[in-house]
Amino acid sequence: MDAAFTISACVGLARQIDALVVEFPAVAAEVSVPDLLDHIGMLNHHLSHVAERMRESFAEPDEVGLAERTVLAGVAEAAEQVAGAQRHLTSALAHVTSGFRKELMLHTHPHLVNDSALARTIAAEKYAEAGKCLHKASRWLDGTARVGQHPSTAPPRVRASPAVGTLPARHR
């Protein structure tokens, strides 16, 4: 596996993910089915790209060193976040396009059956959740690129959260 290529691919993918999140609608009125479909398609493309790179990297698994495995583990974490974002957007699409949901709501909440504003509001909330997942993916990819630039035989250090040390003692 070419470590330089993997590092540049991680950085490039992180930038593409960040650019996609910037395109996400900020308010419900901006949600549209064509845009949702485009965003879902882009996430599919990114997941396919990640899977292809990992498949190439593990073509000869015995030749993959610790530094490369660390990079691939970070890429796998990022792929998981992208897949989570895709689930949120797919759910948003289901809400916006209604379909069977209208039938269900007819029996439980008949006053909401034709409320397209509510569907767009739910979709906007799903976009926000997807954006959070994609920001995590971008951070994983950026962190992975940094690890890949400085190969080490030691595992990455885990930093303690500052909040852990500030918890008050429990009195009994």
Secondary structure, DSSP 8 states (H G I E B T S, - for coil): --HHHHHHHHHHHHHHHHHHHHHS-SSGGG--HHHHHHHHHHHHHHHHHHHHHHHHHTSSGGG--HHHHHHHHHHHHHHHHHHHHHHHHHHHHHHHH-THHHHHHHHH-GGGTT-HHHHHHHHHHHHHHHHHHHHHHHHHHHHHHHHHHS--SS-------HHHHT------
